[in-house]
Each structure stands twice: as C-alpha cells, then as structure tokens.
Amino acid sequence: LHPWHAFEWLSVDLFGKIFIPVVATLAQSRPKVQMCLITSINIFVWVLSLRHAPYLDRKFCVVVQDFKLLICVSSATGIFTTLRNDTHSFLPVFILMGAFVLVLVLMVVQMRHVVGQRPHVVKIDMQELPKLGRGARDEEAPLLKSSNAPSRVMSETTE
C-alpha cells in the first residue's frame, strides 16, 4: 500500500464494503433509490482510488483502479435496468457485456503503456531517528522506557 494514503484508502474501501450491503438491505423496497445509492458509493470509492493511488506499483494500481471502474459500470447498469423495468429485455445484459469489454480493453492498453518499475524503498536506521528529528514519544508503545530505541534494545533495558 502507498504509505501516504494507506489508512484513507483502506478506510474508505472498508466503509464502502460495509455500506453497500446495508443500503441493499434497507432500500430493498425501492430499487431505483437502492441502485443509485450503491452506484454513488462505488463511484466514490473509484474516484478516491484515482485521486490517491492505493498501491506503489503502478501496474498493480492500474488493475485495482480498473476493477473498481468495472464495479461502477456494473452498478450503473443496474440503474439502467431498474429504470427500464422490463423483465424480458436483454438490453441491460448487452450493455453490461459491452462495458466489461471496454474496461478490459482499457486495462490492457494501460498495462502495455505503463512502465513497470520497482518502488523506491528507503531503509531507515532506528538508531538514527532521534538525529532526524523524530525523537517524539512513540504512541504505539507508550509503556516502554525508551521509545526511541529499537525493540531488541528495549527488551535488554527492561530486564
């Protein structure tokens, strides 16, 4: 996950996965409202995945973003189906299949044009953190005596 947007991306994705079944259950008697709300949740998650790329590897990020687009397109087809209100029509199925093909072609084109590279990783020495201005109290381990030292050194000093 991208370190700058990991919490935001995972939180929105989690809440989207929670709210979609809730909306589907609560708005079951009104299918047009149900599909509009589900589509808006999916669009919000997709736009956030475009705005804040969830993964460092660009090729994998393109796959995730395009699958989110595929989910948006399928729920938008659900809106079209509820507005059409024809149980014998195959038009929504053909629209959905065409949209799937377009999104998959878009994904293949993007994958061919995106340059795959390994993410740049910086190794930080835990002994150097106080020198870098990060000597603040560790919020994840407030009970340890010296929160600036690595955990292996901490176990030696607590004995």
Backbone torsions as a table, in degrees:
resi	resn	phi	psi	omega
1	LEU	NA	150.4	177.5
2	HIS	-70.6	125.5	-172.4
3	PRO	-65.5	-26.9	-177.5
4	TRP	-78.1	-26.7	-174.7
5	HIS	-122.1	13.1	-173.6
6	ALA	-62.3	-48.7	-176.9
7	PHE	-66.9	-43.8	-179.9
8	GLU	-62.4	-46.7	-177.8
9	TRP	-64.3	-48.0	-178.3
10	LEU	-66.1	-35.1	178.6
11	SER	-66.7	-47.2	179.9
12	VAL	-65.2	-40.4	178.3
13	ASP	-64.3	-40.9	177.9
14	LEU	-64.1	-47.8	-179.4
15	PHE	-66.2	-32.7	174.5
16	GLY	-63.8	-42.2	179.0
17	LYS	-70.0	-25.6	176.7
18	ILE	-79.4	-44.0	-173.4
19	PHE	-73.7	-29.1	-178.2
20	ILE	-62.1	-49.3	176.6
21	PRO	-66.8	-31.9	178.4
22	VAL	-65.0	-46.9	178.4
23	VAL	-64.4	-40.4	179.9
24	ALA	-62.9	-34.6	-179.8
25	THR	-78.9	-45.2	-175.0
26	LEU	-72.8	-31.7	-177.6
27	ALA	-103.1	29.1	-175.9
28	GLN	-66.1	-29.5	-178.8
29	SER	-78.6	-17.2	179.6
30	ARG	-122.7	88.8	-172.8
31	PRO	-65.9	-30.5	179.5
32	LYS	-67.8	-44.0	177.7
33	VAL	-66.1	-41.1	179.8
34	GLN	-58.2	-50.5	-177.6
35	MET	-69.6	-34.8	177.0
36	CYS	-65.2	-41.6	178.9
37	LEU	-68.6	-42.5	179.0
38	ILE	-63.8	-41.7	178.4
39	THR	-65.3	-39.7	179.2
40	SER	-66.3	-36.9	175.7
41	ILE	-64.4	-44.4	179.6
42	ASN	-64.5	-39.4	178.5
43	ILE	-65.8	-39.9	178.2
44	PHE	-61.6	-44.5	179.2
45	VAL	-65.6	-39.7	179.2
46	TRP	-65.9	-44.9	179.7
47	VAL	-63.1	-39.2	177.1
48	LEU	-64.4	-36.4	177.9
49	SER	-68.5	-26.8	174.8
50	LEU	-78.0	-41.5	-176.5
51	ARG	-70.0	-45.6	179.1
52	HIS	-121.3	97.7	-177.5
53	ALA	-57.1	124.4	-173.8
54	PRO	-74.2	-21.4	-175.8
55	TYR	-127.1	152.2	179.9
56	LEU	-72.6	-41.8	-179.9
57	ASP	-70.3	117.6	-173.2
58	ARG	-64.5	-38.3	-179.4
59	LYS	-66.3	-43.6	178.2
60	PHE	-66.5	-34.8	177.6
61	CYS	-64.2	-39.7	177.5
62	VAL	-62.3	-41.7	178.9
63	VAL	-62.4	-46.1	-179.9
64	VAL	-63.0	-45.1	-179.2
65	GLN	-64.4	-39.7	-179.7
66	ASP	-72.0	-32.3	174.3
67	PHE	-69.6	-33.3	173.5
68	LYS	-65.2	-38.3	175.6
69	LEU	-63.9	-39.2	177.9
70	LEU	-61.8	-39.0	176.5
71	ILE	-65.7	-41.2	177.7
72	CYS	-62.2	-43.8	-179.3
73	VAL	-65.2	-40.1	179.9
74	SER	-68.0	-37.3	177.3
75	SER	-73.1	-31.3	174.6
76	ALA	-67.1	-33.0	173.8
77	THR	-65.9	-32.2	174.2
78	GLY	-63.6	-36.9	174.8
79	ILE	-62.7	-45.8	179.6
80	PHE	-60.1	-39.8	-179.7
81	THR	-64.6	-42.7	-179.9
82	THR	-71.0	-32.9	177.8
83	LEU	-71.9	-35.2	-179.4
84	ARG	-71.7	-40.5	174.3
85	ASN	55.0	44.1	177.5
86	ASP	-124.9	110.5	-174.4
87	THR	-75.3	-15.5	-177.7
88	HIS	-102.5	1.7	-177.6
89	SER	-86.7	137.9	175.6
90	PHE	-98.5	3.5	-178.7
91	LEU	-59.6	-45.3	177.5
92	PRO	-61.2	-33.4	178.4
93	VAL	-67.3	-42.1	178.6
94	PHE	-67.0	-38.6	177.1
95	ILE	-64.0	-42.5	179.3
96	LEU	-64.2	-43.6	178.9
97	MET	-64.5	-41.2	177.3
98	GLY	-63.9	-39.8	178.3
99	ALA	-66.7	-39.1	176.2
100	PHE	-60.1	-45.0	-179.8
101	VAL	-63.2	-43.4	179.6
102	LEU	-62.3	-43.1	-179.8
103	VAL	-67.8	-39.8	178.3
104	LEU	-66.9	-37.5	174.4
105	VAL	-64.4	-41.5	176.6
106	LEU	-59.7	-41.2	179.8
107	MET	-65.2	-43.7	179.9
108	VAL	-63.5	-42.5	179.0
109	VAL	-63.2	-44.1	179.3
110	GLN	-64.7	-40.2	-179.0
111	MET	-66.3	-30.6	178.8
112	ARG	-76.6	-26.5	-176.7
113	HIS	-96.9	-18.9	180.0
114	VAL	-81.3	131.3	179.8
115	VAL	-82.8	123.1	178.4
116	GLY	-83.2	127.9	178.2
117	GLN	-146.5	154.7	177.9
118	ARG	-76.1	141.8	179.5
119	PRO	-67.7	147.3	178.1
120	HIS	-77.5	119.6	-178.2
121	VAL	-114.3	131.1	179.1
122	VAL	-108.3	126.1	178.3
123	LYS	-90.4	126.3	-179.1
124	ILE	-108.9	125.6	177.4
125	ASP	-78.9	126.5	-177.2
126	MET	-64.4	-25.9	178.7
127	GLN	-71.2	-24.6	-176.4
128	GLU	-89.5	-6.9	-177.2
129	LEU	-58.4	-44.7	178.5
130	PRO	-62.4	-31.2	179.0
131	LYS	-71.5	-25.6	-178.7
132	LEU	-85.9	1.6	179.4
133	GLY	89.2	17.4	-179.3
134	ARG	-111.0	36.8	-176.8
135	GLY	-85.1	16.8	-179.8
136	ALA	-68.8	161.9	-178.8
137	ARG	-62.5	136.9	-179.7
138	ASP	-77.2	116.9	-178.1
139	GLU	-77.9	-20.5	-178.7
140	GLU	-81.0	-24.2	-179.5
141	ALA	-134.4	68.0	-174.4
142	PRO	-72.2	-15.5	-176.4
143	LEU	-88.6	-9.8	178.8
144	LEU	-74.1	149.8	-175.9
145	LYS	-67.4	-48.4	-179.3
146	SER	-120.5	102.4	-174.1
147	SER	-79.8	-7.9	-178.0
148	ASN	-87.6	-16.3	-177.1
149	ALA	-88.7	157.5	177.7
150	PRO	-65.7	163.0	-174.5
151	SER	-64.8	-32.4	-179.3
152	ARG	-69.0	-34.3	176.2
153	VAL	-72.0	-34.8	-179.5
154	MET	-63.9	-38.7	-178.8
155	SER	-67.4	-28.6	178.4
156	GLU	-74.6	-35.4	-175.7
157	THR	-81.9	-20.6	-178.5
158	THR	-83.2	-8.6	-177.5
159	GLU	-78.5	NA	NA
